[in-house]
């Protein structure tokens, strides 16, 4: 018999044909145990090469910790669906540390829902918080309250100035905008007019969008390219409304060679753009199911992978390092800027 897994006291009791209480007394050397029972348990412990998990025992003696997670609903977007998967995996992996993790979701279209859910979490006073601060003003307001309450928090997806998170996880958003610009620059023999499209969100209250746009514009400005870069806000998902706004705001543009969509919703606008501007390079974010279809069909040329799965997973990991192990953690965890094309898509689908 070999120890294939971590056996519980109940498992050992069953193998030795004794009660769990007897096994507990043998392992922890407490109370009276008959010689016969001692022999049975000892034989099993030797066969399975049992070693007491001193670390786990010490953790159990400590007060269990509670973490809260505040994240958009998984149905709001493929990006958030993937982030939820990362959180679920982290909860599974760190479960043996006795951490109680409660996930609360909010409607990513309604800032007031974010504020309400954040205040509910604050009233519970968890030991730590993982949060996606996608609304600028609301995030500033609620996270200042967490700081005043002495509750450490980790953010991912968006870095907001004037806050003091224990750690921020994500990409250099300005650099990702520069990367999108660089890809268009390399793909076009002659760079024409360009589009930046903010889709289904208000960029004025979404710093992650603005930082990407700033990086995109900064790249072309540094190269003295003489073209128009037009920013278009489409606050809808409805295809008819998308077409209507594109016609109104980009209908008179000619020679559009690049379109940069600042979120994972690029699939909603990729086909209308390609239909209008045949040689336009379309770039967006993340290999969601719909975006993968766009890459395969050729309506999307490049995706920059923000890796929401890893960002969310790392958020729970950082809180665990900080609050369970008492480690000093870096204030920022930058994730790489991976480029996905039709040629390397399969390698991402396998991971």
LUMDO-407134 format. One record per residue: x, y, z of N, C-alpha, C in turn; residue in one letter. Coordinates in steps of 0.2 Angstrom, whole numbers, plus 5000, padded with zeros to 4 digits. Each point is the difference from the previous one (the first is absolute). Example, Ala and Ser with C-alpha at 12.3 -4.5 7.8 and 13.67 -1.06 7.14 Angstrom:
506649725039499650065000500450065000A499850054996500450065001499650055003S
end
This chain:
500449945000499650065000500450065000X499950054996500450064999499550065001X500250055003499650065001499950044994X499549994996499850034994499850075001X499750015006499650075001500150025007X499850055002500050025007499449975003X500149955004499549965004499750045006X499450005001499750035006500049955006X499950025006499949965005499549954999X499450014997499549964999500349944995X500450024995500249954995500549955004X500450035004500549965004499649955005X499550035003499649965004499649944997X499850014994499749954996500549944998X500650024998500549964998500249955006X500050035006500349975006499449965004X499450024997499449975004499950025007X500150065001499950035007499650074999X499950035005499650065000500450064998X499850054997500450064999500350035006X499650005006500250025006500749975002X500049934999500649965002500650034996X499950014993500550024996500350075002X499550045002500250075002500449995007X499849965004500449995007500749984998X500149954995500649974999500550054996X499750044996500450054996500250065004X499650025005500250065004500249985007X500149935001500249975006499750035006X499349995000499650035006499549945001X499850005007499549955002500249935000X499649955002500249935001499849964993X500449964998499949964994500349935002X499649954998500249935002500549984995X500449955003500649984996499849974993X499449975000499849974994499850054995X499750055002499850064995500650044998X500550015005500650034998500449974995X500049935000500449964995499650014994X499450004999499650004994500150074997X500050055004500150074997500750014998X500549975004500750014998500249974994X499749944998500149964994499850044994X499450035001499750044994500450064999X500250045005500450065000500749994996X500349945002500649984997499949984993X499549974998499949984993499950064996X499650055002499950064996500550055001X500549995004500650045001499750075002X499649995005499650065003500550055003X500050074999500350055003499550055002X500150035006499550055002500150064996X499550044998500150064997500050055005X500650025002500150055006499750074998X500250014993499850074998499250015000X499749944997499250015000499850005007X500349965005499750005007500150075003X500550044998500250065003499550054997X499849994994499550054997499349995003X499849945002499449985002499950045007X500650005004499950035006499950085000X500150034994499950074999499350014998X499850065001499350034998500049994993X499449974997500050004993499950074997X500250014994500050074997499450004995X499750064999499550014995500250054995X500049984993500150044995499450024996X499950064998499450024995500350014993X499649994995500250014993499450044997X500250064997499450044997500250014993X499649974995500249994993499450004996X500050034994499450004996499749934999X499450004998499649934999500449974994X500049935000500349964995499750014993X499350015001499650014993500150064997X500450055003500050074998500550004994X500549955000500550004995500449945000X500349984994500549945000500650015005X500250065000500650025004499849985008X499450025002499949995007499849935001X499749964995499949935001500749975001X500550014997500649975001500350025006X499950065003500350025006499749965006X499349994999499749965005500349935000X500249974995500349944999500650005004X500450055000500650015003499950005008X499550045002499850005007499849935003X499649974996499849935002500649955001X500550014995500549955001500550025006X500050075001500450025006499749985006X499350005001499749985006500149925001X500049964995500249935000500749995003X500450044997500749985001500250035007X499750055003500250025007499549985005X499649964998499449985005500349975007X500649964999500349975006500350055005X500050064998500350055005499450035004X499449974999499450025005499850074998X500050024994499850074998499349994998X499650055002499350004998499950064995X499949984994500050054994499250014998X499850065000499350014998500150054994X499749984994500050044994499350034999X500150074999499450044999500150034993X499450004996500050024993499650064999X500250054996499650064999499950014992X499550044999499950014993500550054997X500449994995500550044998499750064996X499450004999499750064997499750055005X500049985006499750045005500450025006X500350065000500550025005499750005007X499350015000499750005007500049935003X500049954996500049935002500649985003X500650034996500649995003500150035007X499850065001500050045006499649965006X499449984998499649965005500349945002X500349964995500349945002500650015004X500450054999500650015003499950025007X499450045001499950025007499749945004X499749964997499749935003500649975003X500549994996500749965002500350045006X500050074999500350045005499749985007X499350005000499749995006500149935004X500349954995500149945003500850005003X500450044997500750015002500449945000X500149984993500449944999500750015002X500449955000500750015002500450034993X499749984994500450034994499550004995X500150044995499650014994500350004994X499849974995500250004993499450034996X500250064996499550044997500250024993X499650014995500150034994499750075000X500450055000499750075001499950034993X499549974996499950034994499750074999X499750025005499750075000500450045004X500350054997500550055003499850035007X499450044999499850045006499749965006X499649954998499749955005500649965003X500549984997500549965003500450055005X500250064998500350045004499650015007X499450014999499650015006499949945005X499949944997499949945004500749985003X500550004996500749975002500350045005X499950075000500250045006499749985006X499449975000499649985006500449935003X500249964995500349945002500750025003X500350054997500750025003499950035007X499550045001499850025007499949955005X499649944997499949955005500549955001X500650014997500649965000499949934997X499650004995499949934996500550004994X500549965000500450004994499649974994X500250034994499749984994500549994994X499849964996500449994993499550024995X500350034995499650024994500349964994X499549994995500249984993499650034995X500350004994499750034994500150074999X500050045005500150075000500450035006X500450044998500450045005499850075001X499850025006499750065001500550045005X500250064997500450045004499750035007X500450025005499750035006499749945004X500149944999499849955004500649965003X500049965005500549965003499949935000X499949964995499949935000500649965003X499949955003500649955002500349984994X499749994994500349984994499550014994X500250034994499650004994500349954995X499549974997500249944996499750024993X500449994995499850024993500550024995X499950024995500550034995500150075000X500550024997500250074999499550024995X499550045001499450014996500250054994X500450055002500350054995500449964995X500449955003500549974995499649954996X499449975002499649964996499750044994X499850065001499850054995500650014995X500650015003500650014995500149944996X499949945003500149944996499549994994X499450025002499550004994500250044995X500250065001500250054995500649974996X500549975004500649984997499849944995X499549965001499849954996499750034994X499650055000499750034994500550034996X500550035003500550044997500449954996X500149945002500449954997499649964994X499450005001499649974995499850044994X500050065001499850054994500650034997X500049994993500650034996499950085001X499450025000499950075001499450015005X500250035006499550005005499550064998X499349985000499550054998499750035007X499450014999499650025006499849945005X500050025006499949955005499450015004X499749945003499450015004500249975007X499850035006500049975006499350005002X499849935002499349995002499949985007X499650045004499849985006499349975000X499949945002499449974999499749985006X499350025001499649975005500250035007X500450055001500250035006500150074999X500050045006500150075000500850015001X500450024995500750015001500250055005X499550055001500150055005500149985007X499749945001500049975007500349935000X500449994995500449934999500750024998X500450005005500750024999500449954996X499849945000500449954996499950014993X499450034998499950024993500550064998X500050055004500350064999500849994999X500249965005500749985000500349974994X499549954997500249974994500050054994X499550045000500050054995500650055000X500250025006500550045000500749974998X500149945001500549964998500050004992X499549994997499949994993500250074997X499750055002500150074997500750025001X500349985006500750025002500549974995X499949934998500449974995500050044993X499550014997500050034994500250085000X499950035006500350075001500750005000X500349955003500749995001500449994993X499649974995500349994993499850054995X499650055002499850064996499649984994X499649945001499649984995499450064999X499950014993499550054999499349974998X499649985005499449974998499550025005X499349994999499550025005499949935004X500050015007499849955004499350025003X499549964998499350025003499849955005X499850035006499749965005499350005000X499749945000499349995000499749965006X499550035003499749965006499449974997X499949945001499449964998499749975007X499550045003499849975007499549954999X500049954995499549954999500349944998X499649955000500249934997499649984994X499450045000499549984994500450014993X500049954996500350014994499750064995X499450015001499750064996500250065002X500150015007500250065003500850014998X500449955000500750004999500150024993X499649984995500050024993499850074999X499550025004499850074999500550055003X500349985005500550055003500750004995X500149944998500650004995499950044994X499449994997499850044994500050085002X499850025006500050075001500750035002X500449965003500650035003500649984995X500049944996500549984996499850004993X499450024998499849994993500350044995X500350065002500350044995500849995000X500249955004500749995000500249964995X500650014997500349964994500749985002X500249944997500749985001500149985008X499549975003500149975007500449945000X500650005002500449945000500149965007X499750035005500149975006499450025005X499849955004499450015005500249965006X500150045006500249975006499450005005X499749955002499549995005500349995006X499850045005500350005007499849955005X499549954998499849955004500049934997X499749955004499949934997499450004996X499650054999499450004996500150024992X500749994998500150024993499649964995X499849945002499649964995499450034998X499750055004499450034999500050054994X500650024999500150064995500549984994X500349945001500549984995499749994993X499549974999499749994994499850064996X499650055004499850064997500650044998X500550005003500650044998500449974994X500049935000500349974994499650014994X499350005001499650014994500150074997X500150055004500150074998500750014997X500549985004500750014998500449944999X500049984994500349934998500649985003X500550054999500749985002500250035008X499450015003500150025007500349955005X500550015004500249955005499650015006X499749955003499650005006500349975006X500150045005500349975006499650015006X499949955004499750015007500349955005X499649985005500349975005499749935002X500449955002499849945003499649954995X500349935001499749954996499449975003X499450045000499449985002499749954995X499549975001499749954995499850044993X499750065001499850044994500650034997X500550025003500650034997500449954997X500049935002500349954997499749994993X499450005000499649994993500250064996X500150065002500250064996500749994998X500549975004500749994997500049954995X499649945001499949954995499750024993X499550055001499750024993500450064997X500550035004500350054997499850075001X499450015004499750065001500450045006X500449965004500450035005500749974998X500550055000500749984998500449995006X500050035005500449995006499650015007X500149965004499850015007500650005005X499950055005500550005005499749975006X500349955002499749965006500250035006X499450025004500150035007500049955005X499949944998500049945005499650015006X499450015000499650015006500049945004X500049944998500149945004500650015005X500650014997500650015004499950065005X499750064998500050065004499649985006X499449974999499549985005500449955005X500349954997500349955004500550035005X500450044997500650045003499750045006X499450034999499750045005499949965007X499749944999499949965006500749985003X500549984995500649985002500450055004X499950074998500450055004499750015006X499350005001499750015006500249945005X500149944998500249955004500750015002X500450024996500750015002500050065005X499650054999500050055005499749985007X499549975000499649995006500149935003X500149954996500149945003500849995002X500450024996500749995001500450065003X499750055000500350075002500550024996X500049984993500650034996499950074998X500650034998499950064997499949994992X499550034998499949994993500150064996X500249994993500150064996499450044999X500150074999499450044999499749994993X500449974996499750004993500249934997X499649974997500149934996499850014993X500550014996499950024993500049934996X499449994996500049944996500250024992X500349954997500250014993499550024995X500250044995499650024994500149954995X499649955000500049944995499650024994X500349994994499650014994499749944997X499450004998499749944997499850014993X500249964996499850004993499749934997X499750004994499849944998500549945000X500650024999500649955000500249975006X499950045006500249975006499449995005X499450004997499450005004499949935003X500249944997499949945002500449995007X500650035000500449995006499650035006X499650054999499750035006499449965002X499749974995499449965001500249935004X500649984999500249945004500250015007X500150075002500250015007499450015004X
end
